[in-house]
Amino acid sequence: TLSIEQQAEIIGRSYGINGTNFQYLKNTLNTYRILALIDTSTEEMQQLYDAVLLYRQQLIEEDRQWLEAFDQLSTKDERQLAIKSRMTKRILTKPLKVFSDTCSVAPEIIPKYHRMLSV
């Protein structure tokens, strides 16, 4: 089995046209609270949710902002467009203190994101 940290990494980065795994976990946990379903699995889900929050806070700013923006998209079309634009972006500009306030274009390794599959 995977550790809670490994699960948090997968859930924290997974997304697809139906949303993010993080959204699914959050919505499931909220539904459990509304229905007052409090048991050991609810507690484990809360621990996992907390671990995913912590993991996402530790991502580099660009990745964190992209995932947060993706969480706000409401339609499959919007999410599909966001995924497509994310996949085509391979070279990013990042500010480097070369001279006073110039930017340099530098290749940057883009972390692998786990795409969700709809069944």
C-alpha positions as CSV (number, residue, x, y, z in Angstrom):
1,T,0.0,0.0,0.0
2,L,1.0,3.6,-0.5
3,S,1.9,5.9,2.4
4,I,-0.3,8.9,3.0
5,E,2.4,11.1,1.6
6,Q,2.5,9.1,-1.6
7,Q,-1.3,9.2,-1.9
8,A,-1.3,12.9,-1.3
9,E,1.2,13.4,-4.1
10,I,-0.9,11.5,-6.6
11,I,-4.1,13.1,-5.5
12,G,-2.6,16.6,-5.3
13,R,-1.4,16.4,-9.0
14,S,-4.2,14.4,-10.6
15,Y,-6.6,16.1,-12.9
16,G,-8.9,15.4,-15.9
17,I,-11.9,16.8,-17.8
18,N,-14.1,15.9,-14.8
19,G,-12.0,17.9,-12.4
20,T,-9.2,17.1,-9.9
21,N,-8.9,14.2,-7.5
22,F,-8.5,16.8,-4.8
23,Q,-12.0,18.2,-5.7
24,Y,-13.5,14.7,-5.6
25,L,-11.9,14.1,-2.2
26,K,-13.1,17.5,-0.8
27,N,-16.6,17.0,-2.1
28,T,-16.8,13.5,-0.8
29,L,-15.6,14.6,2.6
30,N,-18.1,17.5,2.7
31,T,-20.9,15.1,1.8
32,Y,-19.9,12.8,4.6
33,R,-20.0,15.7,7.0
34,I,-23.5,16.8,5.8
35,L,-24.8,13.3,6.2
36,A,-23.0,13.0,9.6
37,L,-21.1,9.9,8.5
38,I,-18.3,10.0,11.0
39,D,-16.3,6.8,11.2
40,T,-12.7,5.6,10.8
41,S,-12.8,6.0,7.0
42,T,-14.0,9.6,7.4
43,E,-11.1,10.2,9.8
44,E,-8.7,8.7,7.3
45,M,-10.2,10.8,4.5
46,Q,-9.7,13.9,6.6
47,Q,-6.1,13.0,7.2
48,L,-5.6,12.4,3.5
49,Y,-7.3,15.7,2.7
50,D,-4.9,17.5,5.2
51,A,-1.9,15.8,3.6
52,V,-3.0,16.8,0.1
53,L,-3.4,20.5,1.3
54,L,0.1,20.4,2.7
55,Y,1.5,18.8,-0.4
56,R,-0.2,21.4,-2.7
57,Q,1.2,24.2,-0.5
58,Q,4.7,22.9,-1.1
59,L,4.4,22.9,-5.0
60,I,6.2,25.6,-6.9
61,E,4.1,28.6,-7.2
62,E,3.3,28.2,-10.9
63,D,2.0,24.6,-10.5
64,R,0.1,25.5,-7.4
65,Q,-1.6,28.4,-9.1
66,W,-2.4,26.3,-12.2
67,L,-4.1,23.6,-10.1
68,E,-6.0,26.1,-8.0
69,A,-7.2,27.8,-11.2
70,F,-8.1,24.4,-12.7
71,D,-10.2,23.7,-9.5
72,Q,-12.3,26.7,-10.3
73,L,-13.2,25.7,-13.8
74,S,-16.9,24.6,-14.0
75,T,-17.3,22.9,-17.4
76,K,-15.6,20.0,-19.2
77,D,-14.9,22.2,-22.2
78,E,-13.0,24.7,-20.0
79,R,-11.0,21.9,-18.3
80,Q,-10.2,20.3,-21.6
81,L,-8.9,23.6,-23.0
82,A,-6.8,24.1,-19.9
83,I,-5.3,20.6,-20.1
84,K,-4.5,21.1,-23.8
85,S,-2.8,24.4,-23.2
86,R,-0.9,23.0,-20.3
87,M,0.4,20.1,-22.4
88,T,1.7,22.3,-25.1
89,K,3.6,24.6,-22.8
90,R,7.1,23.2,-22.6
91,I,9.3,26.3,-22.3
92,L,8.5,28.8,-19.6
93,T,9.8,32.3,-18.9
94,K,11.2,32.8,-15.5
95,P,12.7,35.9,-14.1
96,L,16.4,35.8,-13.7
97,K,18.5,38.7,-12.3
98,V,20.6,39.0,-15.4
99,F,20.3,42.8,-15.6
100,S,18.0,45.0,-13.6
101,D,14.5,43.8,-14.5
102,T,14.9,41.6,-17.6
103,C,13.6,38.1,-18.0
104,S,15.3,35.1,-19.5
105,V,13.7,32.2,-21.3
106,A,14.9,29.0,-19.8
107,P,13.8,25.4,-20.3
108,E,12.1,24.2,-17.2
109,I,11.3,20.6,-16.2
110,I,7.5,20.3,-16.0
111,P,6.5,17.8,-13.4
112,K,4.5,14.8,-14.5
113,Y,0.8,15.1,-13.7
114,H,-1.4,12.1,-13.3
115,R,-4.4,12.3,-15.6
116,M,-7.6,10.8,-14.3
117,L,-9.5,8.4,-16.5
118,S,-13.2,8.4,-16.7
119,V,-14.9,5.0,-16.6
